[in-house]
Amino acid sequence: MDFEKFVDNIFNAITHIKFWKKNVSLTFTKNVINIFLNIVLLTLSSLLVISETIDIHNSYDLTSFAGHLNPVLFHSIGLFKWIFIIMKMNDIEDILLKMKRCHSICLAYHENEKERYQYDLRIINFQQKMIKFTQIWFFICLSGVIQWCMNPVVYDYYNIYILGIVNRNYTRNLPYPGVYPWIIDSNYKYIMTFAFQLTSAISTSIEMATSDILNVIFLYNISFNIQLLNDTLIKEKDVLLSLRFSNSDLAIKKFRKKLRNCLIHHQEILEFVDKLKNVSSYPIFLLCLDSTVALCLISLEVSTIEINSSIECIMKLMSMAEYWSGVTVELFLFSFLATKIEELGLKTADAIYSCNWEQSMVNHKGKFSGQHRQITVEINQMINFSLMRAQKPILFNGGLFYILSLQTFKAQLTGFALSNAVVLRQLSGET
């Protein structure tokens, strides 16, 4: 698949989210269906969050409060990410254009078939990884929600058909706590309520997965471009090495052209980063905040639960392990990519300095004047400016508080969450 077509497919996919504007590529019927599906997603997600939020007042202790708050946080984050995508749609479209722009600059690096073939292999590998990640992440999110919602069904089946509990006062379990304007006193009402929670949870899962996939594609593409830029500057290609063996102005001009393309690419990457920060800053902040709170509460629940072989304990531990794994993997993924971009960005300065720029002066044996002097001065100015620019680290912030990195993930989030869980457990024991 051509890279520009790959980007166009992403663009066409997110245009469905822009449901208030008519999509010229769709028929009238498909536009109506698209609007209907978007409104249904937003409505179901909002109703589920409202229902869970109101039910928080039914918490009777700290552990119960944790069990009520975690679903609210998860579904609220999914809903917010979807709304934020809608609000930032124009910025996302600009980022996709930046991806195309960086791709066109990368094509200018390659002056022969071998180099073009190597680049094609790298870009195909990038596309395959992103397509595979999209499939895996959607599968994880959707299957995780379905499995979570099936836990109470398994629990009720075990109690009713295995243990033989036939008490009329037995209360059927639902996937999530919530308050509803009806009393669940029949199988019909239970099935309808269960279906509402399942479809609403799937809606928030789709919303969250879509946002995560977009941000991962953008972050990984930035990493891809910086790595390619560094390799181009460091790798001993004929265009760069020619200065060591040639005293002609032609070699210097070719080097200047190559260097200018690299520095334009670097500038485009930095603009790409700035646009992505504008789109991802607040979702990352909420992700970090949600992860911290969720890990605290999950650790508290685990520390207070009585471990035994009952089906209730097994289902509870499975649900908490699933939720903890999902939160941790999501946060780790963003932290890893942000750290990789920061490291590659700092290496760009070394790559610029190692690109043989000094050969234009060292190997020149004629008079240092005229056009040669002008080109050399221009090269030195580009090197000085680009070195200063490349020494500034590329950091992704979560609002005003978090810096997304593996160090933050380990120390400030995971460590902080676990230490606070100990404190919460002590407070819970005292009460």
DRENTORMAR-306653 format. One record per atom (N, C-alpha, C): residue in one letter; x, y, z. Coordinates in steps of 0.02 Angstrom, whole numbers, padded with zeros to 5 digits, always signed. Each point is the difference from the previous one (the first is absolute). Layout:
N
aXYZ...
END
This chain:
431
m+00042-00059+00000m-00042+00059+00000m+00044+00063+00000d-00015+00047-00044d+00036+00063-00002d-00013+00039+00065f+00053+00035+00023f-00006+00034+00065f-00054+00055-00003e-00002+00036-00054e-00051+00053-00006e-00070-00030+00001k-00008-00057-00029k-00065-00034+00002k-00015-00023+00071f+00052-00022+00036f-00008-00020+00070f-00025+00059+00042v+00030+00059-00010v-00021+00060+00036v-00071+00020-00021d-00015-00006-00064d-00067+00016-00024d-00053-00045+00032n+00018-00064+00011n-00047-00046+00032n-00014+00022+00072i+00052+00023+00034i-00010+00026+00068i-00046+00061-00002f+00014+00045-00048f-00040+00060-00007f-00073-00017-00015n-00011-00048-00044n-00069-00020-00017n-00035-00032+00059a+00039-00035+00041a-00030-00032+00059a-00023+00051+00051i+00041+00051+00012i-00019+00049+00052i-00052+00050-00025t-00010+00004-00066t-00053+00045-00024t-00069-00025+00021h-00006-00064+00016h-00063-00026+00025h-00017+00029+00069i+00052+00019+00037i-00012+00031+00066i-00028+00070-00007k+00016+00032-00055k-00023+00069-00013k-00071-00004-00028f-00046-00026+00041f-00066-00018-00025f-00044+00061-00015w+00017+00059+00027w-00042+00059-00011w+00011+00030-00070k+00052-00023-00035k+00012+00023-00068k-00012-00057-00049k-00031+00017-00055k-00015-00051-00051k+00063-00027-00031n+00006-00065-00001n+00057-00034-00030n-00015-00012-00074v+00036+00036-00044v-00015-00004-00072v+00014-00069-00029s+00042-00039+00035s+00017-00067-00026s-00054-00051+00017l-00050+00019+00040l-00053-00045+00019l-00067+00020-00031t-00042-00049-00011t-00067+00014-00024t-00042+00030+00056f-00059+00024-00018f-00044+00031+00050f-00018-00050+00055t-00015-00061-00020t-00018-00052+00049t+00058-00014+00047k+00059-00007-00027k+00059-00014+00042k+00016+00059+00046n-00011+00061-00023n+00010+00058+00042n-00049+00000+00059v-00062-00018-00013v-00050-00004+00054v+00019-00054+00050i+00022-00058-00025i+00022-00054+00045i+00060+00022+00041n+00046+00035-00032n+00060+00024+00036n-00018+00048+00056i-00045+00047-00014i-00023+00047+00051i-00034-00037+00057f-00042-00048-00017f-00037-00039+00049f+00048-00038+00046l+00049-00033-00029l+00048-00039+00040l+00040+00044+00047n+00023+00059-00024n+00037+00045+00043n-00042+00025+00058i-00062+00017-00014i-00044+00025+00053i-00015-00056+00051v-00009-00061-00025v-00012-00056+00045v+00060-00013+00044l+00060+00002-00028l+00061-00010+00039l+00005+00052+00056l-00009+00063-00017l+00005+00054+00049l-00054-00005+00053t-00061-00016-00021t-00056-00004+00046t+00009-00058+00050l+00015-00059-00026l+00009-00058+00043l+00058+00010+00050s+00055+00027-00025s+00057+00013+00044s-00017+00049+00055s-00035+00054-00019s-00019+00052+00049s-00048-00028+00053l-00050-00039-00022l-00048-00028+00047l+00033-00049+00048l+00047-00040-00025l+00035-00047+00044l+00041+00037+00053v+00035+00052-00021v+00041+00039+00047v-00045+00033+00052i-00056+00029-00022i-00046+00033+00047i-00028-00050+00051s-00020-00059-00025s-00027-00051+00043s+00051-00023+00053e+00062-00011-00021e+00052-00023+00046e+00019+00056+00049t+00001+00061-00023t+00019+00056+00044t-00051+00010+00055i-00064-00004-00016i-00053+00009+00050i+00003-00056+00052d+00019-00060-00022d+00001-00058+00045d+00058+00002+00050i+00047+00046-00009i+00057+00004+00046i-00023+00013+00072h-00056+00035+00007h-00023+00017+00068h-00022-00063+00038n-00008-00056-00034n-00017-00063+00033n+00061-00036+00029s+00058+00029-00007s+00060-00031+00028s-00004+00002+00077y+00019-00055+00031y-00007-00003+00073y+00068-00002+00036d+00054-00009-00037d+00067+00005+00030d+00049+00016-00056l+00065+00004+00017l+00051+00020-00048l+00008-00051-00056t-00004-00064+00017t+00006-00052-00051t-00059+00002-00048s-00060+00010+00027s-00059+00005-00043s+00004+00062-00044f+00026+00054+00028f+00010+00061-00039f+00047-00012-00059a+00054-00038+00013a+00047-00017-00054a-00034-00040-00055g-00043-00048+00020g-00035-00040-00049g-00049+00040-00042h-00027+00054+00028h-00045+00043-00037h+00037+00051-00045l+00057+00024+00025l+00034+00054-00035l+00038-00023-00062n+00029-00060+00003n+00040-00023-00056n-00039-00003-00066p-00060-00030-00002p-00038+00001-00063p-00017+00070-00024v-00015+00045+00047v-00015+00069-00020v+00059+00032-00034l+00060-00010+00028l+00060+00029-00030l+00013-00029-00070f-00006-00066-00006f+00015-00032-00064f-00047+00025-00055h-00065+00001+00015h-00048+00020-00051h+00001+00075-00012s+00015+00039+00051s+00005+00073-00009s+00059+00018-00045i+00056-00035+00009i+00059+00014-00042i-00015-00017-00073g-00034-00057-00011g-00018-00018-00069g-00045+00052-00032l-00050+00023+00038l-00046+00051-00026l+00037+00065-00014f+00043+00021+00047f+00037+00063-00009f+00045-00004-00061k+00035-00056-00010k+00045-00006-00057k-00038+00006-00066w-00059-00028-00002w-00040+00004-00061w-00021+00073-00013i-00023+00034+00052i-00020+00070-00007i+00060+00043-00019f+00059-00015+00028f+00060+00039-00014f+00021-00010-00073i-00007-00061-00025i+00015-00012-00071i-00045+00043-00044i-00064+00003+00018i-00047+00041-00039i+00021+00073+00001m+00020+00025+00059m+00019+00070+00007m+00064+00016-00037k+00046-00049-00003k+00066+00012-00029k+00006-00032-00070m-00056-00009-00033m+00002-00034-00064m+00043+00037-00051n-00004+00066-00002n+00040+00039-00048n+00074-00008+00014d+00020-00002+00064d+00070-00010+00017d+00023-00070-00019i-00042-00049+00008i+00017-00069-00020i+00011-00004-00075e-00042+00034-00038e+00008+00001-00072e+00066+00034-00019d+00019+00053+00036d+00065+00032-00012d+00058-00048+00014i-00007-00040+00052i+00052-00048+00017i+00008-00052-00056l-00055-00022-00028l+00003-00048-00056l+00034+00031-00060l-00011+00064-00011l+00035+00035-00055l+00075+00004+00015k+00017+00009+00064k+00071+00000+00019k+00033-00067-00013m-00037-00054+00012m+00026-00066-00014m+00017-00007-00074k-00045+00025-00043k+00013-00002-00072k+00060+00044-00018r+00004+00058+00031r+00055+00046-00015r+00067-00031+00019c+00004-00031+00057c+00063-00033+00021c+00017-00057-00047h-00051-00035-00023h+00011-00055-00047h+00030+00026-00066s-00026+00055-00025s+00026+00028-00063s+00072+00024+00008i+00017+00026+00059i+00070+00022+00012i+00046-00061+00003c-00024-00053+00032c+00040-00062+00004c+00014-00028-00070l-00048+00006-00045l+00011-00024-00068l+00055+00039-00035a+00009+00064+00019a+00052+00041-00031a+00070-00021+00022y+00005-00038+00055y+00066-00024+00022y+00030-00050-00049h-00043-00037-00032h+00023-00060-00036h+00008+00015-00075e+00062-00007-00022e+00017+00020-00069e+00014-00060-00045n-00007-00061+00027n+00008-00059-00042n-00050-00053+00021e-00005-00052-00041e-00051-00052+00011e+00012-00039+00064k+00063-00011+00018k+00015-00038+00061k-00025+00036+00062e+00014+00065+00004e-00022+00039+00057e-00075+00005+00003r-00032+00008-00058r-00073+00003-00002r-00031-00067+00022y+00031-00054-00021y-00025-00066+00020y+00005-00010+00076q+00056+00021+00029q+00009-00007+00073q-00051+00042+00038y-00013+00060-00026y-00050+00042+00032y-00069-00030-00007d-00016-00027-00057d-00065-00033-00011d-00010-00057+00049l+00052-00038+00012l-00005-00055+00049l-00015+00027+00070r+00033+00055+00018r-00012+00029+00066r-00071+00027+00007i-00024+00033-00052i-00067+00029+00004i-00053-00054-00001i+00012-00055-00037i-00046-00056+00001i-00002-00033+00068n+00058-00006+00031n+00004-00028+00067n-00038+00043+00050f+00006+00066-00007f-00037+00047+00043f-00075-00010-00009q-00024-00004-00061q-00071-00008-00013q-00026-00067+00027q+00039-00053-00010q-00022-00065+00024q-00005-00001+00076k+00047+00031+00034k-00002+00003+00073k-00061+00038+00024m-00014+00056-00032m-00057+00041+00021m-00067-00036-00013i-00005-00034-00056i-00061-00038-00015i-00009-00056+00050k+00055-00035+00015k-00004-00055+00048k-00017+00027+00070f+00030+00057+00019f-00015+00029+00065f-00074+00019+00004t-00026+00030-00054t-00071+00020-00001t-00045-00061+00012q+00015-00054-00035q-00041-00060+00008q+00006-00029+00070i+00060-00003+00026i+00011-00029+00067i-00032+00043+00054w+00008+00067-00006w-00025+00044+00053w-00076+00001+00001f-00032+00000-00059f-00072-00004-00002f-00024-00067+00030f+00035-00054-00017f-00018-00065+00027f+00007-00001+00076i+00055+00027+00026i+00010+00001+00073i-00054+00040+00035c-00014+00060-00026c-00050+00043+00032c-00070-00031-00002l-00019-00025-00058l-00068-00028-00006l-00007-00066+00038s+00049-00044-00008s-00004-00064+00035s+00005+00010+00076g+00039+00049+00021g+00006+00015+00072g-00067+00021+00028v-00035+00044-00035v-00065+00024+00023v-00051-00058+00001i+00000-00040-00053i-00048-00056-00003i+00014-00050+00056q+00065-00014+00011q+00017-00047+00054q-00021+00027+00068w+00012+00065+00011w-00019+00032+00063w-00076-00006+00010c-00039+00013-00053c-00072-00003+00006c-00026-00071+00009m+00038-00049-00023m-00021-00070+00007m+00014-00027+00070n+00044+00033+00038n+00016-00025+00067n-00062-00008+00044p-00044+00050+00005p-00059-00009+00043p-00047-00055-00026v-00001-00011-00066v-00041-00054-00028v+00026-00067+00024v+00067-00008-00004v+00031-00062+00024v-00013-00009+00075y+00006+00054+00037y-00010-00002+00073y-00072-00021+00016d-00048+00030-00034d-00070-00017+00013d-00016-00071-00022y+00027-00021-00056y-00011-00069-00024y+00027-00050+00051y+00058+00015+00027y+00030-00046+00049y-00043-00004+00063n-00023+00057+00024n-00041+00000+00061n-00068-00033-00010i-00032+00012-00058i-00067-00024-00010i-00001-00073-00022y+00043-00017-00048y-00004-00067-00029y+00050-00050+00029i+00055+00025+00028i+00049-00046+00030i-00012-00007+00074l-00006+00057+00035l-00013-00003+00073l-00073-00010+00015g-00044+00014-00048g-00071-00011+00009g-00035+00051+00044i+00024+00062-00001i-00033+00053+00039i-00065+00019-00034v-00055-00011+00034v-00066+00014-00029v-00038+00053+00040n+00035+00034+00043n-00031+00052+00041n-00029+00055-00044r-00063+00018+00011r-00032+00052-00040r+00032+00068+00012n+00031+00009+00056n+00032+00064+00016n+00070+00007-00031y+00020-00052-00036y+00067+00002-00031y+00002+00055-00054t+00050+00043+00005t+00006+00057-00045t+00049-00018-00056r-00023+00006-00062r+00043-00013-00057r+00053+00055-00004n+00060-00018-00021n+00056+00048-00003n+00005+00031-00070l+00020+00063-00001l+00011+00037-00062l+00075+00014-00008p+00023+00012-00061p+00071+00014-00010p+00025+00062+00038y-00041+00052+00003y+00021+00063+00030y-00054+00024+00048p+00021+00034+00053p-00049+00031+00045p-00035+00058-00035g-00062+00012+00018g-00036+00054-00032g-00068+00011+00030v-00028+00059-00013v-00067+00017+00023v-00045+00008-00062y-00060-00030+00003y-00045+00001-00057y-00070+00020+00022p-00039+00030-00045p-00068+00021+00019p-00049-00057+00002w+00023-00061+00005w-00045-00058+00006w+00031-00050+00049i-00042-00042+00026i+00021-00052+00046i+00009-00065-00038i+00058-00031+00009i+00015-00062-00037i-00031-00058+00039d-00062-00015-00015d-00037-00052+00036d-00025-00056-00045s+00027-00002-00061s-00019-00054-00047s+00058-00014-00046n-00002-00059-00032n+00053-00019-00046n+00003+00048-00060y-00058+00024-00022y-00003+00046-00057y+00037+00064+00016k-00014+00029+00059k+00033+00063+00020k+00075-00011+00011y+00017-00059+00026y+00071-00015+00010y+00036-00004-00067i-00030-00035-00048i+00031-00008-00066i+00007+00067-00034m-00050+00042+00004m+00003+00066-00031m+00053+00044+00032t+00005-00003+00066t+00051+00039+00035t+00070-00026-00016f+00006-00066-00002f+00065-00030-00018f+00020+00020-00070a-00048-00003-00047a+00015+00019-00070a+00021+00073-00005f-00033+00043+00040f+00018+00071+00000f+00072+00009+00024q+00018-00032+00055q+00067+00007+00026q+00052-00029-00048l-00015-00057-00030l+00047-00031-00046l+00013+00044-00061t-00054+00023-00032t+00008+00042-00060t+00031+00068+00017s-00016+00027+00057s+00029+00065+00021s+00075-00008+00014a+00018-00055+00033a+00071-00013+00015a+00039-00012-00065i-00030-00035-00047i+00033-00010-00065i+00009+00067-00035s-00049+00045+00006s+00005+00066-00029s+00060+00038+00027t+00006+00002+00067t+00057+00036+00030t+00066-00034-00017s-00001-00066-00007s+00060-00037-00019s+00023+00019-00070i-00048+00004-00047i+00016+00021-00068i+00027+00071-00001e-00030+00043+00039e+00022+00070+00004e+00072+00004+00025m+00015-00037+00053m+00067+00001+00029m+00051-00031-00048a-00018-00057-00030a+00045-00034-00045a+00017+00043-00060t-00049+00036-00027t+00011+00043-00058t+00050+00055+00017s-00009+00032+00057s+00047+00053+00021s+00070-00028+00011d+00005-00057+00034d+00066-00030+00013d+00036-00018-00064i-00037-00029-00047i+00030-00021-00064i+00027+00059-00039l-00039+00054-00002l+00022+00060-00035l+00064+00027+00031n+00001+00005+00066n+00059+00028+00033n+00061-00044-00007v-00009-00066+00002v+00056-00045-00010v+00028+00006-00071i-00044+00004-00049i+00023+00009-00070i+00040+00064-00007f-00024+00054+00030f+00035+00064-00005f+00067-00003+00036l+00001-00027+00061l+00063-00004+00037l+00050-00045-00035y-00023-00056-00024y+00046-00046-00034y+00026+00029-00066n-00042+00039-00033n+00023+00032-00062n+00053+00053+00014i-00007+00036+00055i+00052+00048+00020i+00065-00036+00014s-00005-00055+00037s+00060-00040+00014s+00031-00026-00064f-00041-00023-00046f+00023-00026-00065f+00038+00054-00038n-00027+00060-00002n+00031+00055-00038n+00065+00023+00032i+00002+00004+00066i+00063+00020+00033i+00054-00052-00011q-00018-00064+00004q+00048-00054-00011q+00027+00003-00071l-00043+00012-00049l+00021+00004-00069l+00045+00061-00011l-00017+00055+00031l+00041+00060-00006l+00069-00012+00029n+00004-00030+00058n+00065-00014+00031n+00042-00048-00043d-00033-00051-00025d+00036-00048-00043d+00027+00033-00063t-00039+00045-00028t+00020+00034-00061t+00060+00045+00012l+00002+00032+00057l+00055+00046+00016l+00064-00039+00017i-00007-00055+00035i+00059-00037+00023i+00027-00047-00053k-00045-00032-00036k+00022-00051-00047k+00047+00029-00053e+00054-00034-00014e+00050+00025-00047e-00022-00014-00072k-00040+00046-00025k-00022-00005-00069k+00049+00037-00046d-00004-00015-00064d+00045+00031-00049d-00006+00075-00001v-00060+00026+00010v-00010+00072-00003v+00039+00034+00055l+00003-00031+00058l+00035+00030+00056l+00074-00013-00002l+00019-00060-00020l+00071-00018-00002l+00037+00033-00057s-00036+00024-00050s+00033+00028-00058s+00043+00060+00018l-00015+00033+00055l+00039+00058+00020l+00070-00019+00023r+00009-00062+00020r+00065-00021+00023r+00049-00010-00058f-00028-00013-00058f+00043-00019-00056f-00005+00048-00059s-00042+00050+00006s-00010+00046-00056s+00009+00071+00022n+00029+00041-00044n+00010+00071+00013n-00047+00043-00042s-00050-00033-00032s-00043+00037-00046s-00058+00031+00037d-00023+00056-00028d-00058+00033+00030d-00063-00042-00008l-00001-00045-00050l-00058-00042-00011l-00014-00045+00060a+00054-00029+00028a-00009-00043+00059a-00026+00040+00059i+00025+00062+00008i-00023+00041+00056i-00074+00018-00009k-00019+00015-00061k-00070+00018-00014k-00047-00060+00014k+00023-00060-00019k-00041-00059+00014k-00007-00011+00075f+00054+00012+00036f-00002-00007+00072f-00048+00051+00031r+00004+00062-00025r-00044+00052+00027r-00074-00018-00012k-00014-00027-00058k-00069-00020-00016k-00023-00056+00046k+00044-00049+00010k-00017-00055+00045k-00011+00025+00071l+00044+00043+00023l-00005+00027+00068l-00064+00042+00008r-00015+00040-00051r-00060+00042+00003r-00063-00044+00005n-00002-00054-00039n-00058-00045+00004n-00007-00030+00069c+00056-00019+00030c-00001-00029+00067c-00026+00051+00052l+00023+00062-00005l-00020+00050+00048l-00073+00021-00010i-00023+00001-00062i-00071+00013-00013i-00042-00056+00030h+00024-00061-00007h-00034-00058+00029h-00004+00007+00076h+00055+00021+00030h+00002+00009+00073h-00050+00053+00022q-00004+00054-00038q-00048+00053+00016q-00072-00025-00006e-00014-00040-00051e-00066-00028-00008e-00018-00047+00057i+00049-00038+00023i-00012-00045+00057i-00017+00039+00062l+00036+00054+00013l-00014+00041+00059l-00069+00032-00004e-00020+00021-00059e-00067+00027-00008e-00053-00055+00010f+00016-00059-00024f-00042-00059+00011f-00009-00011+00075v+00054+00003+00037v-00002-00010+00073v-00044+00052+00033d+00009+00063-00019d-00040+00054+00030d-00075-00010-00012k-00018-00020-00060k-00070-00011-00016k-00028-00059+00040l+00041-00052+00007l-00022-00058+00038l-00008+00016+00074k+00044+00041+00027k-00007+00021+00070k-00066+00036+00011n-00019+00041-00047n-00063+00036+00005n-00060-00047+00001v+00007-00056-00035v-00055-00048-00003v+00000-00048+00059s+00059-00020+00023s+00005-00055+00048s+00013+00021+00072s+00013+00064+00012s+00020+00022+00067s-00052-00017+00053y-00062+00020-00010y-00052-00011+00051y-00021-00073+00005p-00007-00036-00056p-00014-00072+00006p+00055-00037+00038i+00063+00019-00011i+00055-00032+00036i-00004+00017+00074f-00017+00062+00016f-00008+00020+00070f-00054-00043+00034l-00057-00006-00033l-00054-00040+00029l+00019-00074+00005l+00039-00024-00050l+00024-00068+00003l+00044-00011+00060c+00047+00046+00011c+00045-00006+00058c-00038+00005+00065l-00047+00047+00004l-00039+00008+00061l-00043-00061+00013d-00033-00024-00053d-00043-00059+00007d+00041-00061+00019s+00060-00007-00030s+00043-00057+00016s+00022+00002+00072t+00018+00059+00024t+00022+00006+00069t-00055-00019+00049v-00060+00029-00011v-00056-00013+00044v-00021-00074-00005a-00004-00025-00061a-00022-00069-00011a+00047-00050+00033l+00066+00011-00008l+00048-00045+00030l-00003+00002+00076c-00012+00060+00027c-00009+00007+00073c-00060-00041+00023l-00056+00009-00033l-00062-00032+00022l+00002-00076-00011i+00029-00021-00057i+00006-00072-00012i+00045-00032+00052s+00056+00032+00015s+00046-00026+00050s-00034-00004+00069l-00042+00050+00013l-00037+00000+00063l-00049-00058+00002e-00037-00011-00054e-00048-00055-00002e+00034-00068+00009v+00057-00008-00035v+00037-00063+00006v+00025-00011+00070s+00022+00054+00033s+00029-00007+00067s-00053-00014+00053t-00063+00016-00014t-00053-00010+00049t-00043-00061-00014i+00005-00028-00060i-00043-00057-00016i+00025-00062+00036e-00047-00041+00020e+00016-00063+00033e+00009-00055-00053i+00062-00024-00007i+00015-00048-00052i-00026-00070+00020n-00043-00028-00042n-00025-00068+00011n-00018-00030-00068s-00029-00059+00000s-00015-00036-00062s-00071+00012-00024s-00035+00048+00029s-00069+00013-00021s-00002+00031-00069i-00056-00011-00035i-00007+00028-00067i-00001+00076+00001e-00027+00028+00054e-00001+00073+00006e+00070+00029+00003c+00043-00032+00040c+00069+00024+00007c+00038-00009-00066i-00011-00056-00034i+00035-00013-00063i-00020+00052-00053m-00066+00013-00006m-00024+00048-00048m+00026+00070+00016k+00001+00017+00064k+00024+00066+00021k+00074+00009-00017l+00040-00050+00015l+00072+00004-00014l+00012+00003-00076m-00037-00038-00039m+00007+00002-00073m-00016+00069-00027s-00053+00030+00025s-00020+00066-00025s+00052+00052+00018m+00025-00002+00061m+00049+00049+00021m+00066-00010-00037a+00019-00062-00011a+00062-00013-00037a-00006+00024-00072e-00059-00010-00030e-00011+00022-00068e+00002+00077-00004y-00033+00033+00047y-00001+00073-00002y+00069+00029+00014w+00036-00029+00048w+00067+00023+00017w+00047-00009-00060s-00006-00057-00034s+00043-00013-00058s-00014+00050-00056g-00065+00013-00013g-00017+00046-00053g+00025+00071+00013v-00009+00024+00061v+00023+00067+00018v+00076+00005-00005t+00034-00051+00025t+00073+00001+00001t+00029-00004-00070v-00027-00045-00042v+00026-00008-00068v-00011+00064-00040e-00059+00030+00007e-00015+00062-00036e+00049+00055+00019l+00011+00009+00064l+00045+00053+00023l+00072-00016-00020f+00020-00063+00006f+00068-00020-00018f+00014+00013-00074l-00050-00014-00041l+00008+00008-00073l+00017+00072-00017f-00038+00047+00027f+00012+00071-00013f+00066+00023+00031s+00015-00025+00060s+00063+00020+00033s+00060-00025-00039f-00005-00062-00025f+00056-00028-00039f+00013+00040-00063l-00053+00016-00038l+00009+00037-00062l+00025+00071+00013a-00025+00032+00053a+00024+00067+00017a+00073-00001+00019t+00021-00051+00037t+00071-00006+00019t+00044-00013-00060k-00024-00042-00046k+00038-00015-00060k+00009+00063-00043i-00053+00040-00006i+00005+00062-00038i+00049+00048+00033e-00003+00005+00065e+00047+00045+00035e+00072-00021-00011e+00014-00065+00005e+00068-00025-00010e+00024+00011-00072l-00043-00016-00048l+00019+00010-00070l+00009+00074-00016g-00042+00043+00030g+00006+00072-00012g+00066+00027+00024l+00024-00024+00058l+00064+00023+00025l+00058-00026-00042k-00009-00059-00030k+00053-00027-00044k+00005+00037-00066t-00051+00038-00017t+00002+00038-00062t+00057+00050-00002a+00014+00031+00058a+00055+00047+00003a+00066-00034-00016d+00011-00060+00027d+00061-00038-00016d+00002-00018-00074a-00059-00018-00027a-00003-00019-00070a+00017+00059-00045i-00024+00059+00017i+00015+00060-00039i+00074+00016+00002y+00030-00006+00059y+00071+00015+00007y+00043-00051-00036s-00026-00061-00009s+00039-00055-00029s-00011-00008-00075c-00030+00049-00033c-00018-00008-00070c+00055+00025-00048n+00061+00007+00024n+00058+00020-00042n-00004+00071-00026w-00034+00044+00036w-00008+00069-00023w+00067+00037-00003e+00048-00021+00041e+00064+00036+00003e+00044-00013-00062q-00018-00052-00040q+00042-00017-00057q+00000+00055-00053s-00051+00042-00001s-00002+00055-00048s+00057+00049+00011m+00026+00002+00061m+00057+00045+00014m+00066-00038+00005v-00002-00060+00029v+00062-00037+00011v+00034-00021-00065n-00040-00024-00049n+00028-00027-00062n+00006+00051-00056h-00023+00061+00013h+00004+00051-00053h+00071+00029-00002k+00032-00005-00060k+00069+00022-00006k+00007+00065-00039g-00054+00025-00026g+00003+00063-00037g-00011+00059+00046k-00015+00057-00030k-00013+00060+00039k-00069-00004+00031f-00001+00021+00061f-00063-00001+00037f-00038+00065-00015s-00029+00003-00059s-00033+00062-00021s-00053-00018-00052g-00037+00050-00021g-00050-00009-00052g-00057-00045+00021q-00022-00039-00049q-00058-00043+00012q+00014-00053+00052h+00061-00027+00001h+00018-00051+00049h-00007+00028+00071r+00024+00060+00010r-00006+00032+00065r-00074+00009+00020q-00041+00022-00048q-00070+00012+00014q-00036-00065+00020i+00015-00054-00038i-00032-00064+00015i+00023-00026+00067t+00065+00006+00015t+00028-00023+00063t-00031+00037+00059v-00005+00066-00006v-00031+00039+00053v-00072-00021+00010e-00035-00012-00054e-00070-00021+00004e-00006-00067+00035i+00046-00047-00016i+00000-00065+00033i+00013+00008+00075n+00049+00041+00018n+00016+00011+00071n-00059+00031+00037q-00035+00046-00031q-00057+00031+00032q-00056-00051+00011m-00012-00042-00050m-00051-00052+00008m+00018-00048+00056i+00064-00018+00004i+00023-00046+00052i-00009+00032+00069n+00021+00062+00008n-00006+00034+00065n-00072+00005+00023f-00042+00022-00046f-00071+00009+00018f-00033-00067+00016s+00013-00051-00041s-00032-00065+00010s+00026-00034+00063l+00064+00011+00017l+00027-00029+00062l-00035+00030+00061m-00009+00065+00000m-00034+00032+00057m-00072-00025+00005r-00033-00007-00057r-00070-00023+00000r-00006-00072+00022a+00048-00042-00020a-00004-00072+00015a+00017-00016+00072q+00033+00046+00035q+00020-00014+00069q-00058+00009+00049k-00056+00029-00023k-00058+00006+00043k-00038-00066+00000p-00010-00031+00058p-00033-00066+00001p-00073+00005-00022i-00023-00053-00032i-00070-00005-00021i-00038-00036+00055l-00042+00037+00036l-00037-00027+00056l-00075+00005-00013f-00036-00051+00021f-00073+00001-00005f-00028+00007+00071n-00037+00054+00010n-00028+00015+00066n-00072-00021+00005g-00019-00022+00059g-00070-00013+00015g-00028+00059+00039g-00026+00049-00035g-00022+00062+00033g+00060+00037+00026l-00007+00026+00062l+00054+00039+00030l+00038-00040+00053f-00018-00064+00009f+00027-00036+00057f+00045-00058-00019y-00018-00038-00052y+00037-00061-00016y+00044+00009-00061i+00058-00031+00004i+00043-00008-00059i+00000-00074-00017l-00025-00016-00058l-00009-00069-00019l+00068-00032-00016s+00020-00048+00041s+00063-00036-00010s-00002-00064+00041l+00046-00045-00014l+00004-00062+00038l+00018+00014+00073q+00041+00051+00011q+00018+00017+00069q-00061+00023+00039t-00042+00041-00031t-00061+00022+00032t-00047-00058+00011f-00004-00044-00050f-00043-00059+00006f+00020-00042+00059k+00065-00009+00010k+00024-00043+00053k-00004+00033+00068a+00026+00061+00005a+00007+00032+00065a-00062+00037+00023q-00024+00045-00042q-00053+00046+00022q-00069-00031-00005l-00010-00048-00046l-00067-00027-00008l-00008-00068+00034t+00037-00050-00023t-00007-00066+00029t+00022-00001+00073g+00059+00028+00015g+00024+00002+00068g-00046+00041+00045f-00022+00058-00024f-00044+00043+00038f-00066-00035+00014a-00027-00033-00050a-00063-00034+00008a+00003-00056+00051l+00053-00040-00002l+00006-00056+00046l+00011+00025+00072s+00041+00052+00008s+00012+00027+00067s-00064+00029+00029n-00040+00032-00042n-00062+00029+00025n-00051-00054+00016a+00004-00056-00035a-00045-00056+00015a+00012-00025+00071v+00063-00001+00022v+00016-00021+00068v-00032+00048+00051v+00006+00064-00015v-00029+00050+00045v-00076-00007+00002l-00032-00010-00058l-00072-00008-00002l-00023-00062+00037r+00040-00052-00004r-00018-00061+00036r+00001+00012+00075q+00051+00037+00023q+00004+00015+00072q-00060+00041+00022l-00018+00050-00041l-00058+00041+00016l-00064-00041+00000s-00004-00046-00048s-00059-00043-00004s-00005-00046+00062g+00058-00024+00023g+00001-00043+00059g-00019+00038+00063e+00019+00064+00003e-00016+00040+00059e-00074+00015+00004t-00031+00009-00059t-00072+00016+00000t-00043-00062+00009
END
